[in-house]
């Protein structure tokens, strides 16, 4: 062992060991290092998520550019009140999540459980509204390759939403590209909804753990990191909502 | 040769394997399957990777056997398609991408930076399980009929025209991708947050720099292929039209998304190998790596440039001429940082005290073969020659020179170099030198004729070919046999050495890295005391001074 310069660390670790909280894992030197490392890992994971959704956003960008008219007409089929309501739900849920993290940091157990429950309810509310929207697409035959119908675009007068937006009838070769729009709509909101479902699952797990007092002993990394994930999923929606619902309304 | 060797093994009568080490700490299969120890996970990876390598190798053997004769006589042509597809899928996703990072990187990065473990041990174990899940799914696919799209899953072939197991193979690659993301994420966090006192960024071994650059690629590029695979799966199952031209989608978009990962992926594969070569060249020429900073930053430069060259896989796929021009230029730029590495290694050798242990022979093999592979890459980056050479055996030869001649040589070099650290025992030197030479000869016999075949116009991915190509194909198949022997030998003598190898001692190579300044095999927590990095990296004078001091202490 040539490292004669090494500090007398073995002995000091043994002496300090009593003071370390139980959640400090053996390979970290301090709780700060542990919290730092796990937080950093979560940010990196969110970076991979950005790249994951980035592929979809790229596809959207290209096809919107190519099939502008079809994308405009197809986006008129989405309901701004429902989408707006969902946006509101998610923003409020981000607030309750942030309050939850604050409760965990200040060791308020009942506050944390309440905030997590509210986040869960708002998240489920979002998914509920989303399923109403999906159902409407099924009814109007706007699901790609599943009895897909061009009626709303070839004959806008027969369709309430298209009529309300004042759409002109599209020629057939333009109208058929609305299917690409709905492909992307389902891929993007579907991927987002999948992330919401995973988040809801973790929330349920966390509510039980929080009730047992696991996050109010000073070890808040898990709550913090989940908070980051939840905010990230919200932010994806903050981009999806204008791109899919709002951008083509003039 | 043995006179010149720097291995000074401890006296065999007194040498012992340390009683307490990471291997002896716990026993039983569960202590391995539930371990959080980065060294044990590295061993798990080494065993499973070798398993997949030999499956992929057996498939390569079948390909070469089929190509021995001009007619498609060994197997039906669609079986041949499945064989080369599975060879590609298994070798790329289950061997090359995880090879050095998951074994050597896992084992060594915490030790090199003076940490007790990777930052996220559970995630590390999870990534091994994901790797195994993906790998077993790929084997299941193979057993139930295989897939014949080529490893690139090109649309619309993969979405509309083939009726093989595209979905399960895609899922296998998807799962393996997450394993790779978690490994890269773990490395980045560890390198940022777990360094020992005094271990500044410019005292990190170049092995760590190379892994850092590769990890950035894993984290940023892999999710993009994940979404591409998801879209292919959605197109196959429910028929959404993102890549379907009949609905207005564009199959070229799939290629953009796919190659946005799969080009950086070749740097994920090669960068860790370059890290190994830096360590080996420095140790066996007893010199600090020439231009340390340049080599470190060239890794980062390769990672950055690597993101902007993907479309050179698509020159003949119908992208615009201006795109071809830009990507051709960027492709040639990426040769610069690679050349910086090769030149700096060469200058490291200059006036060094070179010895020729097995890792060094493999490293020389790497330098030669990687240079040829890299230079032929320029032929393919120039759009004019690319149109002639693409989709021929020239590409096959180029890719294998870089990946097999480069990466596999580096992998074997690293396995031999750190074998004493991993197991506490030496591999047998003479036979392993022989294996290294056999590998080099077999490799050149196998793949050099393929450059000529490609230039003459023999297309890739066909089971039959015109009879005038036969002589070169016979050369190639014969070489593959030699190459197979070269790969089997290490398995035999490395397993043998586990029991009968000489005791290695802490630092048989007199190397300067922190991983050598502790016992072999190491303790579960790697170091007895937290090391302090008070000297420069690759500082051989510091090492000598340390040993002088120890001798004085011992004699006093």
Interface residues (C-beta under 8 A of the other chain):
Chain A: X1 X2 X3 X4 X5 X6 X7 X8 X9 X10 X25 X26 X27 X29 X33 X36 X37 X38 X40 X41 X44 X45 X47 X48 X49 X51 X52 X53 X54 X55 X56 X58 X59 X62 X63 X66 X67 X70 X144 X145 X146 X176 X177 X179 X180 X183 X184 X186 X187 X191
Chain B: X115 X116 X117 X118 X119 X120 X121 X123 X181 X185 X186 X188 X189 X190 X192 X193 X194 X197 X219 X220 X221 X222 X223 X224 X226 X227 X228 X230 X231 X234 X238 X239 X240 X241 X242 X247 X248 X249 X250 X253 X256 X257 X260 X506 X517 X518 X525 X527 X528 X529 X530 X531 X532 X534 X543 X546 X547 X549 X550
